[in-house]
C-alpha cells in the first residue's frame, strides 16, 4: 500500500484537474479570436465563404466549449474541502478575482455563446459580429482574472497578515490587479492560447487540403491561421521573456532551478542551453552555455549576477531564523481578539512563512537545531530536473511554432506549391501547443513548490485535516469522470472534423480551388 | 444523432457526474470549518503532528 500523505494526494488531485481543465482553455482562447477575425472578414467583404468558415470552426469551438465548461469548477470544490486552511488563510484576497471572473467574464462569455450559435438568422451581420467579439473578449477576461488570482500565489502583493484573524487580508486591490507577475503571465498565457487555436485550424485545414476536401474553406482558414499563429508564436516568446524577467525579480529560486544553477552566475550571466542536472552532486554536467542571455532575461542587464541555488538556500536559512521570533509570539498571541504585532517583530513577521517550513520537520519549531533549519532551507529547492527539462522542451516548442507558422505563412503568401510532407508536418503538429502549455503550467506551479503562497505559506500547511482516504476516493472519482469526458470530447471533435463543413458551407460554391493551390 | 443532441447528452452526463462528485466528496458538511483560533492552533500548536 502506498503511503502518501494528504498534502501530496491533494496536490495530485489539484494538478490533475488543473491540467485537464487547461486542455480546453487555450483552444477556447485562440479559437474564439480566430472566429472573430474570420467573421470580421465576412462582414467587411460580404464573401459567404468566410461566414461558412466561421460557422464550421464555430461548431468545433462549441464542442470544445461545451466539454470544457465547468471542468474548472472542481477546483473550487477542492479549495473548500481539501485546502480549507489555504482558503481561510488567503481567501480574502484570492477569492476576489475568482468571484469577479465568475460574475463578469464567464457570464459574459457563456451568455453570448448562445447568441453566437442561435443568432445567425436573428441578428444583423454587425450585431452578430459584435457578439462573436464579445465571446472572445469574455474568454480573455476570464483568463485575466484567473491569472490575477494565480499570480498572487507567485508574488503575494497588496496584502498583510492579521494576527487576530490569523489570515492574510487585502490592503490594495490595485496592487493585486497590477501585479507585474499577473500582467506578464496573462499576456504570455493568452498568446499561448492563440498559438493553440491557430495550430488547431492550420492542422485540420492541412488535413482537408491533403485530401482535397472542403478546399475553399481550408485554404482560407490555413492562411488566417498561419499569419495569426506566426504573430502569436512570436508574442509567446517575447512575452515569455518578460515572464522570465518578473520571475527573476520575484522568484529567484525558480529561475535558479530552471537553470539548474547551483552557484551564482557572475555577470554577464550565461544561459544553459543544454546540460544534465546532477542533483546528488549539485552540478550540471555537459553544460552548453550562451553568454549574456540569462542576465538579459532575468535582470535586463549584463552587469548583474544571477543568484544560484546554494546562496539562495543560505538566504532561506537566514529567513527561517529571522521568522522564528514572530512564530514564538504568534504561538502565544495568535488568534486572540487583541493580538497586535509588536513593532520590534514587524521584520520578523515578514519571514514567518519561512519559519513555518520547519513544521514539516518538528512540531516545536522554536527548538529546531541548526541541522533541522538547514534541512528546512533545503526544502525551498523545487524539483530541478523536472523544471530544467520542462522549460527547455517548452521553449524549443515555442521556436518550432515560429518556424512552422513562419514557413507556412511564407508559402501561402507566395501562393506557391506546398509539398504534402509539409502539410503532414503541420497536421501532426496538432498536439504540440497543448504539450507546451501544460509544460508551462508545470514550470510555473510545480516550480512554486514548496510554497502554496510564495514565501508566505508552505503547501503542506494549506491542506485540510481530512482523512487521506477521502482524497483518494474523490481523486478516483475525478479520474473516472474526466476520462469519460475526454473520450466524449475526442469522439465528437474527430467526428465533426471528418464530416467537415456541410455541403452548403464548404466554400466551394463561391470559388472552386485546386487542392494543391496554396 | 444531431450535434445539439450529442452535446446536450454530454452536458447532461457532466451535470449528473459533477453533482454526484460534489455530493459524495465535497458537500458543505465535508468542508472543514476554520476559525481564527483553529487556524492559530493548526499553524502553531506544538501538538500539531506532521504526517512526516
Contacts between the chains, C-beta under 8 A, distances in Angstrom:
chain1	res1	chain2	res2	distance
A	5	B	51	3.8
A	5	B	52	6.8
A	6	B	51	6.4
A	7	B	51	7.0
A	59	B	3	6.7
A	62	B	3	7.8
A	62	B	7	7.0
A	63	B	3	7.6
A	63	B	7	6.7
A	66	B	7	4.7
A	66	B	10	6.5
A	66	B	11	5.9
A	67	B	10	6.4
A	67	B	14	7.9
A	70	B	14	6.4
A	70	B	18	6.3
A	73	B	18	6.9
A	74	B	18	7.2
A	74	B	21	7.1
A	77	B	21	7.4
A	77	B	22	6.1
A	77	B	25	7.5
A	77	B	26	4.0
A	78	B	26	7.4
A	80	B	26	6.9
A	80	B	31	4.2
A	81	B	25	7.0
A	81	B	26	4.7
A	81	B	30	5.5
A	81	B	31	4.9
A	81	B	32	7.6
A	84	B	31	6.4
A	84	B	32	4.2
A	84	B	33	7.9
A	84	B	34	5.2
A	85	B	34	6.1
A	85	B	39	6.6
A	85	B	42	5.8
A	87	B	34	7.6
A	88	B	34	3.8
A	88	B	39	5.7
A	89	B	39	6.8
A	164	B	36	6.7
A	165	B	36	5.1
A	166	B	36	4.6
A	166	B	37	7.9
A	166	B	39	4.0
A	166	B	40	4.9
A	166	B	43	7.1
A	167	B	36	7.7
A	167	B	39	6.7
A	327	B	44	6.7
A	330	B	40	7.2
A	330	B	43	7.3
A	330	B	44	5.5
A	331	B	44	4.2
A	331	B	45	8.0
A	331	B	46	7.5
A	334	B	40	3.9
A	334	B	43	7.2
A	334	B	44	5.8
A	335	B	35	8.0
A	335	B	36	4.3
A	335	B	37	4.4
A	335	B	39	6.6
A	335	B	40	3.2
A	335	B	41	7.6
A	356	B	43	6.8
A	359	B	43	7.7
A	359	B	48	7.0
A	359	B	50	6.2
A	360	B	50	5.5
A	360	B	52	5.8
A	361	B	50	7.6
A	361	B	52	7.8
A	362	B	50	8.0
A	363	B	45	7.7
A	363	B	46	5.0
A	363	B	47	6.8
A	363	B	48	5.3
A	363	B	49	6.5
A	363	B	50	6.8
A	364	B	46	4.5
A	460	B	50	7.4
A	460	B	51	7.8
A	461	B	42	7.4
A	461	B	43	6.5
A	464	B	32	4.8
A	465	B	32	6.5
A	465	B	42	7.4
A	466	B	30	7.7
A	466	B	32	6.8
A	470	B	25	6.8
A	470	B	30	7.4
A	473	B	24	7.8
A	473	B	25	6.7
A	474	B	21	7.0
A	474	B	24	7.5
A	474	B	25	3.7
A	474	B	26	7.1
A	477	B	20	7.9
A	477	B	21	5.0
A	477	B	24	6.8
A	477	B	25	6.3
A	478	B	21	7.0
A	481	B	17	4.7
A	481	B	18	7.6
A	481	B	21	6.3
A	484	B	13	7.2
A	484	B	17	7.5
A	485	B	10	7.7
A	485	B	13	7.8
A	485	B	14	6.5
A	485	B	17	7.8
A	488	B	10	5.0
A	488	B	13	7.4
A	489	B	10	7.9
A	492	B	3	7.8
A	492	B	6	6.1
A	492	B	7	7.5
A	492	B	10	7.2
A	496	B	3	6.7
